[in-house]
Amino acid sequence: MRHSVLVFICAETAPPKVLLLKRAGERGGWWQPVTGHVEAGEPPMEAARRETWEETGWVPERLVATPWTAYFEYRGQAYRHTVWMALCPRPFVPRLSDEHRESRWVDLTSAESLLHWPDNRDMLRRVIDWFDRRRRTDCGIT
């Protein structure tokens, strides 16, 4: 089973915005969050940070491990995604790698309609809900 990371970059705006990346056509042409493999011996948090840098040119200062892992199979290969949330105060203009052709900062509804993979949509809903609950708790809102 290959270990990979799924990183949802969330701008702490009201409402929150999520950065999605559109893969190049020869790589599927679908919309997704930052996604990549964990290298041998690499801690998952470092893989999440590295993949975010490689795919957007941005290094997250606030990278949060979520309590979820997604399991799926693609082209006969089993994968395990650990799910991360990278927080930024406002949207930024990403520097895309050659893996991607386009980027968009979108709200939750738009993100759900753009995301290609069902597990990505499910993890996004969980991350945004978890983020919102944490934010309300941190602010003393119940």
C-alpha positions in Angstrom: 0.0 0.0 0.0 1.4 3.4 -1.0 1.2 6.2 1.6 0.3 9.6 0.3 -0.9 12.9 1.7 -4.0 15.0 0.9 -3.6 18.7 1.9 -6.5 21.0 2.0 -5.3 24.6 1.9 -7.9 26.7 3.7 -8.0 30.5 3.8 -9.3 31.7 7.2 -11.9 33.9 5.6 -15.6 34.2 6.2 -16.7 31.9 4.7 -13.6 29.8 4.4 -12.1 29.3 1.0 -10.3 26.2 -0.2 -7.5 26.1 -2.9 -8.1 23.5 -5.6 -5.7 22.6 -8.3 -6.6 21.2 -11.8 -4.2 18.5 -12.9 -2.7 18.7 -16.4 -4.8 16.7 -19.0 -2.1 14.1 -19.4 -2.3 13.6 -15.6 -6.1 13.2 -15.5 -7.3 16.8 -15.9 -9.4 16.7 -12.6 -9.6 19.1 -9.7 -8.1 18.1 -6.4 -6.3 19.5 -3.3 -2.6 19.2 -2.9 -1.8 15.5 -3.2 1.4 13.5 -3.2 3.4 10.5 -2.1 5.3 10.1 1.2 8.9 9.3 0.3 10.7 6.4 2.0 11.7 7.4 5.6 9.9 10.8 5.3 7.5 11.8 8.1 4.0 12.4 6.8 4.0 16.0 8.0 7.2 16.7 6.1 5.6 15.1 3.0 2.6 17.4 3.4 4.8 20.4 3.7 7.0 19.4 0.8 4.1 18.6 -1.5 2.4 21.9 -0.7 5.6 23.7 -1.6 6.2 21.7 -4.8 2.6 22.1 -6.0 1.9 25.7 -5.0 5.2 27.4 -4.1 3.9 28.2 -0.7 5.2 26.8 2.6 2.5 26.4 5.3 3.3 27.7 8.7 0.1 26.2 10.2 -0.1 22.6 9.1 -2.7 20.6 11.0 -3.0 16.8 11.0 -6.7 15.8 10.9 -8.0 12.7 12.5 -8.9 11.1 9.1 -7.3 8.7 6.7 -8.7 7.8 3.3 -8.2 4.4 1.7 -8.7 3.8 -2.0 -7.5 1.9 -5.0 -6.4 3.5 -8.3 -5.2 1.5 -11.4 -4.6 -1.6 -9.2 -2.6 0.2 -6.6 -3.9 0.5 -3.0 -3.4 4.0 -1.4 -3.6 5.4 2.1 -4.1 9.2 2.2 -3.4 10.9 5.5 -5.4 14.1 5.5 -3.9 17.5 6.4 -5.2 21.1 6.6 -2.9 24.0 5.9 -4.2 27.3 7.1 -3.4 30.7 5.7 -5.0 34.1 6.6 -6.1 34.9 3.1 -6.0 33.5 -0.4 -2.6 33.8 -2.2 -1.6 33.3 -5.8 0.0 29.8 -6.1 3.0 29.1 -8.3 1.8 25.9 -10.0 4.1 23.0 -10.8 4.0 21.3 -14.1 1.5 18.8 -12.7 -1.3 21.4 -12.7 -2.7 23.9 -15.2 -5.1 25.9 -13.1 -6.0 26.9 -9.5 -9.1 28.3 -7.8 -10.0 29.5 -4.4 -13.5 28.4 -3.9 -16.2 28.0 -1.2 -17.3 24.6 0.1 -20.2 24.2 -2.3 -18.1 25.1 -5.3 -15.3 22.8 -4.1 -17.6 19.9 -3.7 -18.9 20.3 -7.3 -15.4 20.6 -8.7 -13.6 17.7 -6.9 -13.4 14.6 -9.0 -12.9 11.9 -6.4 -15.7 11.0 -4.0 -13.2 10.5 -1.1 -11.9 14.0 -1.7 -15.4 15.4 -1.4 -16.0 13.4 1.8 -12.7 14.5 3.3 -13.3 18.1 2.4 -16.7 18.1 4.2 -15.1 16.6 7.2 -12.2 19.0 7.2 -14.3 22.1 6.8 -16.8 21.0 9.5 -13.9 20.1 11.9 -12.2 23.5 11.1 -15.4 25.3 11.8 -16.0 23.5 15.1 -12.4 24.1 16.2 -12.7 27.8 15.3 -15.9 28.3 17.3 -14.4 26.5 20.2 -11.1 28.5 20.1 -13.2 31.7 19.9 -15.5 30.6 22.8 -18.5 30.2 20.5 -20.5 27.0 21.2 
